[in-house]
Amino acid sequence: MRDYQKLDVWKKSHLMVLYVYKFILPDFPPHEKYDLQSQVKRAAYSVPLNIVEGAGRRTEKDFAHFLDNALGSVQELEYACFLAKDLEYLEEGKYLEIYKMAGEVKAMLIGLIKHLRQ
């Protein structure tokens, strides 16, 4: 079992979730509370949750599987924020910041997945 709190990718994904909660979600209109806003929230916290769950697995193969799930959630978050920007729920600067954070998390996940599968 791995200590997920020592993983840089978990730390960065946790910061990404905090950014989403503090700066992205408050900008959504009330009518999106159970739709797009909920989807953004679930995609965001799914990333570190999958890292945590995978870190608790015994094999590298199982860990990599959960990291794949985390990667999918990051991509889902990216698109949901892109959509929110185009719907004018999210200002450009905030979109660019979350896009940058998501890109960094994706790169870290891809690197760790490749390392585990070697």
C-alpha positions as CSV (number, residue, x, y, z in Angstrom):
1,M,0.0,0.0,0.0
2,R,1.3,3.5,-0.9
3,D,1.0,6.7,1.0
4,Y,-1.0,8.8,-1.4
5,Q,-0.3,12.0,0.4
6,K,3.4,11.6,-0.6
7,L,2.5,11.5,-4.3
8,D,3.1,14.8,-6.1
9,V,0.3,14.0,-8.6
10,W,-2.2,13.6,-5.7
11,K,-1.0,16.9,-4.1
12,K,-1.4,18.8,-7.4
13,S,-4.8,17.2,-8.1
14,H,-6.0,18.2,-4.6
15,L,-5.0,21.8,-5.3
16,M,-6.9,21.6,-8.5
17,V,-10.1,20.5,-6.6
18,L,-9.6,23.3,-4.1
19,Y,-9.4,25.8,-7.1
20,V,-12.6,24.3,-8.6
21,Y,-14.5,24.7,-5.3
22,K,-13.2,28.2,-4.5
23,F,-13.1,29.9,-7.9
24,I,-15.0,27.9,-10.5
25,L,-18.2,26.6,-8.9
26,P,-19.3,29.9,-7.4
27,D,-19.5,31.4,-10.9
28,F,-22.2,29.0,-12.1
29,P,-25.8,30.2,-12.3
30,P,-28.3,28.6,-9.9
31,H,-30.1,26.7,-12.7
32,E,-26.9,24.7,-13.3
33,K,-26.6,23.5,-9.7
34,Y,-27.7,19.9,-10.5
35,D,-26.4,19.8,-14.1
36,L,-23.1,21.2,-15.3
37,Q,-22.0,22.5,-11.9
38,S,-22.5,19.1,-10.4
39,Q,-20.6,17.4,-13.2
40,V,-17.7,19.8,-12.8
41,K,-17.6,19.1,-9.1
42,R,-17.8,15.3,-9.5
43,A,-15.1,15.2,-12.3
44,A,-12.8,17.3,-10.2
45,Y,-12.9,15.3,-7.0
46,S,-12.9,12.1,-8.9
47,V,-9.3,12.7,-9.8
48,P,-7.7,12.6,-6.3
49,L,-10.2,10.0,-5.2
50,N,-9.1,7.6,-7.9
51,I,-5.5,8.2,-7.0
52,V,-6.2,7.5,-3.4
53,E,-8.2,4.3,-4.2
54,G,-5.5,3.1,-6.6
55,A,-2.7,3.8,-4.0
56,G,-4.5,1.4,-1.7
57,R,-4.4,-1.5,-4.2
58,R,-1.7,-4.2,-4.0
59,T,-0.5,-4.4,-7.5
60,E,1.0,-1.9,-9.9
61,K,-1.5,-3.0,-12.5
62,D,-4.5,-2.2,-10.2
63,F,-2.9,1.2,-9.3
64,A,-2.4,2.0,-13.0
65,H,-6.1,1.2,-13.7
66,F,-7.2,3.7,-11.1
67,L,-4.8,6.3,-12.5
68,D,-6.4,5.7,-15.9
69,N,-9.7,6.5,-14.3
70,A,-8.3,9.7,-12.8
71,L,-6.9,10.7,-16.2
72,G,-10.4,10.3,-17.7
73,S,-11.8,12.5,-15.0
74,V,-9.3,15.2,-15.7
75,Q,-10.3,15.2,-19.3
76,E,-13.9,15.3,-18.4
77,L,-13.2,18.3,-16.1
78,E,-11.3,20.1,-18.9
79,Y,-14.2,19.8,-21.3
80,A,-16.9,20.7,-18.7
81,C,-14.9,23.9,-17.9
82,F,-14.5,24.6,-21.7
83,L,-18.2,24.3,-22.1
84,A,-18.8,26.6,-19.0
85,K,-16.5,29.2,-20.6
86,D,-18.3,29.0,-23.9
87,L,-21.7,29.4,-22.1
88,E,-20.2,32.4,-20.4
89,Y,-20.4,31.0,-16.9
90,L,-16.7,31.1,-16.5
91,E,-14.4,34.0,-17.3
92,E,-11.4,33.4,-19.6
93,G,-8.7,33.9,-16.9
94,K,-10.2,31.2,-14.6
95,Y,-10.7,28.9,-17.5
96,L,-7.0,29.3,-18.5
97,E,-5.9,28.6,-14.9
98,I,-8.0,25.4,-14.5
99,Y,-6.9,24.3,-18.0
100,K,-3.2,24.8,-17.0
101,M,-3.7,22.9,-13.7
102,A,-5.5,20.1,-15.5
103,G,-2.8,19.8,-18.1
104,E,-0.1,19.5,-15.4
105,V,-2.1,16.8,-13.6
106,K,-2.6,14.9,-16.9
107,A,1.1,15.0,-17.7
108,M,1.9,13.7,-14.2
109,L,-0.7,10.9,-14.4
110,I,0.6,9.8,-17.8
111,G,4.1,9.7,-16.6
112,L,3.2,7.7,-13.5
113,I,1.1,5.3,-15.6
114,K,3.9,4.7,-18.1
115,H,6.3,4.1,-15.2
116,L,4.0,1.6,-13.6
117,R,3.4,-0.3,-16.8
118,Q,7.1,-0.7,-17.7
